[in-house]
């Protein structure tokens, strides 16, 4: 019974965090989808960053936009800046880890592009510099965050979006971020291609 109780507790914890997030952030999730829609409709692109598990989440998000979410549709321009191992290790070795995303954003980012960032705590210097580089390139930021928001929260401009999952458990934050990313994919498809 102990193993089954742990399973039930995992699901209940995830449902509680998801419920608190949706109560607090539904309007911001909808607004984030409108920001992404405007970006895509303006023939701009979405650049995505995150470290560790957060990098895997944004890579998944990019794959869903480039390929398909639930139904067939044209690919949408999204790049995961955490996915190119050669580029990442070159920047880390030749410069330093703090520049791993800012260097790429400076090269690829254009005015009107969106930087979509996921993090469980907002403290990594690579993410701080990524936001600064995005602002230098006249991009807007959508931030999926957690815990107390960390250092990146203070860098956001009033026209940008932060969805900060109310939890200190990184696994629960990742679970909720994945659901939010799936919501964003659904809302983008709905706004661009209609109800399915």
C-alpha positions in Angstrom: 0.0 0.0 0.0 2.9 2.4 0.7 3.9 2.5 -3.1 0.3 3.1 -4.1 0.0 5.9 -1.5 3.1 7.6 -3.0 1.6 7.4 -6.5 -1.7 9.0 -5.2 0.3 11.7 -3.4 2.2 12.5 -6.6 -1.0 12.9 -8.6 -2.7 14.9 -5.8 0.3 17.3 -5.5 0.4 17.8 -9.2 -3.4 18.5 -9.3 -3.1 21.0 -6.5 -0.3 23.0 -8.1 -2.1 22.9 -11.5 -5.3 24.1 -9.8 -3.5 27.0 -8.1 -1.7 27.9 -11.3 -4.8 27.9 -13.5 -6.8 30.0 -10.9 -4.1 32.6 -10.9 -2.7 32.6 -14.4 -5.5 31.8 -16.9 -5.6 35.4 -18.3 -1.8 35.6 -18.6 -1.6 32.2 -20.4 -4.2 33.5 -22.9 -2.3 36.8 -23.2 1.0 34.9 -23.8 -0.8 32.9 -26.6 -1.8 36.2 -28.2 1.8 37.5 -28.0 2.9 34.3 -29.7 0.2 34.7 -32.3 1.2 38.3 -33.1 4.8 37.2 -33.4 4.0 34.4 -35.8 1.4 36.4 -37.8 4.1 39.1 -38.3 6.4 36.4 -39.7 8.7 36.5 -36.7 10.0 33.6 -34.7 10.1 32.2 -31.2 13.4 31.5 -29.6 13.3 29.2 -26.6 15.7 28.6 -23.7 15.9 26.7 -20.4 18.4 24.7 -18.5 18.3 21.0 -17.6 14.7 19.7 -17.5 13.5 23.1 -18.6 15.6 22.8 -21.8 13.9 19.5 -22.5 10.5 21.2 -22.1 11.2 24.0 -24.5 12.7 21.5 -27.0 9.4 19.6 -26.9 7.5 22.8 -27.4 9.5 23.7 -30.4 9.0 20.3 -31.9 5.3 20.6 -31.5 5.3 24.0 -33.3 7.6 22.9 -36.1 5.8 19.6 -36.7 2.3 19.4 -35.3 0.3 19.6 -32.1 -2.9 17.7 -32.5 -3.6 18.1 -36.2 -1.7 18.6 -39.4 -0.8 22.2 -40.2 2.1 24.2 -41.6 5.3 24.3 -39.4 5.7 27.3 -37.2 9.1 29.0 -36.7 10.4 28.1 -33.3 14.0 27.4 -32.3 15.3 25.7 -29.1 18.6 27.4 -28.3 19.4 24.5 -25.9 19.3 21.8 -28.5 22.6 22.3 -30.5 25.3 20.5 -28.4 28.2 21.7 -30.6 27.1 25.4 -30.3 26.5 25.1 -26.6 29.8 23.4 -25.7 31.7 25.8 -28.0 30.3 28.9 -26.2 30.7 27.3 -22.8 34.3 26.3 -23.5 35.5 29.4 -25.4 33.5 32.1 -23.5 31.5 30.9 -20.4 28.2 29.3 -19.4 26.6 32.7 -18.7 26.8 33.5 -22.4 25.4 30.3 -23.7 22.0 31.8 -24.7 22.8 35.5 -25.0 25.4 34.9 -27.7 22.8 33.0 -29.8 20.1 35.5 -29.1 22.4 38.3 -30.3 23.0 36.3 -33.5 19.4 35.1 -34.3 17.1 37.5 -32.5 15.3 40.2 -34.4 12.9 42.9 -33.3 9.4 41.4 -32.9 10.7 37.9 -32.1 9.6 36.3 -28.8 12.0 34.8 -26.2 10.1 31.9 -24.4 12.0 30.9 -21.3 11.3 28.1 -18.8 13.0 27.9 -15.4 12.1 26.4 -12.0 13.9 29.2 -10.0 15.0 32.0 -12.2 18.5 32.3 -10.7 20.8 31.1 -13.5 23.1 33.7 -14.9 22.6 32.3 -18.4 18.9 33.2 -18.2 19.6 36.6 -16.8 21.9 37.4 -19.7 19.4 35.8 -22.2 16.7 38.3 -21.1 19.1 41.2 -21.4 20.2 40.1 -24.9 16.5 39.7 -25.9 15.8 43.3 -24.8 18.9 44.5 -26.6 17.4 42.9 -29.8 14.0 44.5 -29.2 12.4 41.1 -28.5 9.6 40.4 -25.9 9.9 37.8 -23.2 7.4 35.2 -22.0 8.7 33.6 -18.8 7.5 30.3 -17.2 9.0 30.4 -13.8 8.7 28.8 -10.3 9.5 29.2 -6.7 9.9 32.9 -5.8 10.9 33.9 -9.4 14.6 34.5 -8.7 16.7 37.1 -10.5 14.9 37.0 -13.8 11.6 38.4 -12.6 12.9 41.9 -11.9 14.2 42.1 -15.5 10.8 41.8 -17.2 9.2 44.9 -18.7 5.6 45.7 -18.0 4.5 44.4 -21.5 6.0 41.0 -20.8 4.4 37.9 -19.2 5.5 35.8 -16.3 3.7 32.7 -15.2 5.3 31.7 -11.9 4.1 28.3 -10.7 3.4 28.5 -6.9 5.6 25.6 -5.8 9.2 25.0 -4.6 9.2 21.4 -5.9 11.0 21.4 -9.3 9.2 18.3 -10.5 5.8 19.8 -9.9 6.9 23.0 -11.6 8.1 21.1 -14.6 4.7 19.2 -14.7 2.8 22.5 -14.7 5.1 24.1 -17.3 4.5 21.2 -19.6 0.7 21.7 -19.3 1.1 25.5 -19.9 3.2 24.8 -23.0 0.6 22.4 -24.3 -2.1 25.1 -23.6 0.0 27.6 -25.6 0.3 25.1 -28.5 -3.5 24.5 -28.4 -4.3 28.3 -28.3 -1.8 29.1 -31.2 -3.4 26.4 -33.4 -6.9 27.5 -32.5 -6.2 31.2 -33.2 -4.3 30.5 -36.5 -6.2 27.6 -37.9 -9.6 27.5 -36.1 -11.3 25.0 -33.8 -10.5 21.3 -34.4 
